[in-house]
Amino acid sequence: MTPRHGRCPATALYGHLHGDAMPALYEELREQHGPVAPVTVAPGIRAWLVLGHRELLQLTRQEQDFSHDPRHWTLLREGRVPPDSPILPMVGWRPALLYADGQQHRRMRAAVSDALAGINGHELRRSVRATAEGLIASFAGRREADLVPHYARRLPMQAITGVLGLDERTGQRFVQAIAGMVVGNADSANANRRLATILRAVIEKKRRSPGQDITSALLHHPAELTDDEVLHNLVVMFVAGNQTTVNWIATTLRILLCDPAFRSSLSGGHLSVDDALDLVLWRFPPTQNFPARYAIRDVEFGGQYIRAGDMLVLGLAAANADPAVLPANGGPIAGNRSHLAFGAGPHTCPAQDPARLITRTAVDTIRHRLPDLELAVPETELSWISSPWTKGLAALPVRFTDPQLPLAPVAAHAAPQPTAPQTGDLR
């Protein structure tokens, strides 16, 4: 393919575009532009969306051509990104592993990976199950619920804020600020500031009085992260661990409710819960598009002429649907984990194991406690979050008649604290 040197008209990934419309859009872009397409991610903010599976792997692995550091971004360097731009909280530079290359990235990733490896997976599983039982019991008497706010949002929040060392009230404020930051609207910058205020207070407390939690582990790691580095790495960890897990849980439950063949395969034992979770990651990854890489030099890439300083967005969902990598029968096979839902290369998400554990436990628990669960509205009436980054449900109303609750009420345990790494705990 001859590289395109001109500036093609760009397609908007923001505004009224919601998650349910995204798959068709990706195929239109692929047909029109090939594996790399021009888009806008906010008013006046152009970028390239990488749609091809092979090209996305190349993008994530070739740090000599594509940097994680947004200070390479031409629009940012030239002051052409408004300070109140809804995209800035997601792509503005932070002293965190997501925005670093080379040795700086390896230093911070070592601290984050060690802190995550310290989570006791057996205790986390018990805690998540107990919390799930308690949440189900809280709405079981009504015989109806909205599984997004009543279950999918609350369960990861309680699990993850606990291992970060946040109390329940602080955790709720933290989650609200994160949600405001990632949605990509006019209030995103304010949410970003609220988030920083919350975390600085937590870090100051953990400096004075460390505990057995991830925040304390980061503060006292041999990598000697600064307070700012701890703050911003906590944000990255929570965004990776919470919002994606919320979407993963909600989407898996939606497919169980709306796809009889999927539900039958799982109930009949033809699919394990982990197989089902991987199929969801292939078809409906929790994060659709992930920012960003920045071209270090002019380069021909995916049939496009990319200029030094251009932004490239990882089209995770589009790359998973690339016909060049899908099996001949038209869909991914069970047990295939070559999807890109967690990214690829040196920056592959370090929180994917605890996220899988939480999601698996959440789905398994509600399947057994609410065996006759059904959707309370037609699937076409489900509402979606409008975001350039995620295909997330805004609501999942359900009804049921015969909840199978434990004989005695289940009290949620305190969130598990990190311990020495235990092989296999999180797998």
Residue, then its C-alpha position, 0 to 999 in steps of 0.5 A: m500500500t502506498p503511504r498516504h501523505g495528505r491529511c485525510p478527513a478524520t472521524a470523531l470518536y467522541g460526542h454522541l458515539h456510544g459503545d454499541a455503535m463502535p464495532a460497525l465504525y471500526e469496520e468502516l474505518r478499516e474498509q476506508h483507511g486500512p489498519v491505521a485511520p485518522v480520528t479525532v478524540a476531542p474537539g480539535i485533537r487529531a490522532w491515528l487509530v491503530l485498527g490492525h492486530r499486526e500493526l498494534l503489536q508493532l506499535t506497542r513493541q517498537e519503543q524506538d519509533f513510538s514513545h509513551d511519553p506525551r511530551h513528544w506530542t506536537l499538539l501538547r508541546e505547541g500549547r494547542v491542547p486547552p487546559d480544560s480539554p476532556i482528553l488531557p486527564m487521560v493523556g497529559w504527562r504524569p510521572a507514572l509507568l504508563y507515560a515512561d519508556g526504557q529504564q524509568h518505565r522498568r523502575m516503576r513497573a518493578a515497584v508496581s508489579d511487586a506490590l501487585a504480586g504481594i496480593n494474597g489471591h486466596e484471600l482476595r477470592r474469599s473477600v470478593r465472594a463474600t462481598a458479592e454475596g452481600l451485594i446480592a443479598s441486599f437486593a434479592g428481596r426486591r426480585e429486581a436490580d440494576l446490575v451496573p450500579h448495584y453489583a458491577r460497579r460496587l464489587p471491584m471498588q470494594a475489592i481494589t480500594g481495600v488492597l490500595g489501603l483506602d477506607e470505604r468513604t475515601g474509596q467512594r470519593f476516589v471512584q467517583a473522581i476516576a469515573g469523571m476523569v475517564v469519561g472524557n467530558a467537560d468536567s474531566a479536568n476537575a475530576n482529575r484535581r479532585l483525585a489528586t487531592i484525595l490521594r495526597a492525603v492518603i499518601e501522607k497518612k501512609r508515610r506516617s503510618p504504613g500498613q499492609d497495603i499496596t500504597s504502603a508497598l509502593l512508598h517503601h519499595p527499593a525503587e524509591l518512588t517519590d510521592d508524586e510517582v506513587l500518586h500517579n501510579l496508583v491512578v494508573m493501577f486503579v484505572a486499569g483495575n477498576q473501570t476495566t473490571v466493572n466493564w468486564i463483569a457487566t459485559t459478561l453478564r449482558i452476554l449471559l443474559c442475551d446470548p442463549a448459546f453462550r449461556s448454554s455452553l457455560s451452564g452445560g460445562h462446554l465452556s469454563v468461566d475462564d473460557a467465557l471471560d476470554l471470549v468476552l475479551w475477544r469480542f467486547p474488550p472492557t477498554q475499546n481504545f487506549p491512549a496513546r503512543y507518540a511518533i518519535r520520528d516521521v515513519e510510514f506505518g500501516g499505509q499512512y505517513i505518520r509525522a514525528g509528534d503525532m498521537l496514535v491510539l491503540g484500537l484494542a477492540a478493532a485489532n481483536a476483530d481484525p479479519a487477518v487474525l481471526p480463525a476461518n470460522g469467523g470467531p475466536i476459539a475457546g482458550n485463545r488468549s492472544h487477544l489484545a484486551f490487556g495491551a501488548g509489549p513491555h506495557t502489558c497491563p500488570a493488573q490483569d491477574p487480579a482483574r480476572l480473579i475478581t471478574r471470575t468470582a463475580v460472575d460465578t457467584i451471581r450465576h449460582r445465587l440467581p439462577d433464573l436471572e433474566l433481562a428486564v428490558p429488551e436488549t435494544e433498550l440497554s443504555w451505554i456510556s458515551s466515551p471514546w475509550t470504553k464500551g461500557l453499559a450505563a445500566l443492566p436492569v434484571r429480574f429474578t424470582d428464586p434467589q438461592l441465598p446462603l442459609a446465614p447472611v454473609a458478611a463481607h470480609a475486610a479486603p485482603q492485605p498484600t503478603a509475600p507473593q504466592t505462586g499461582d494465587l492470581r491465576 
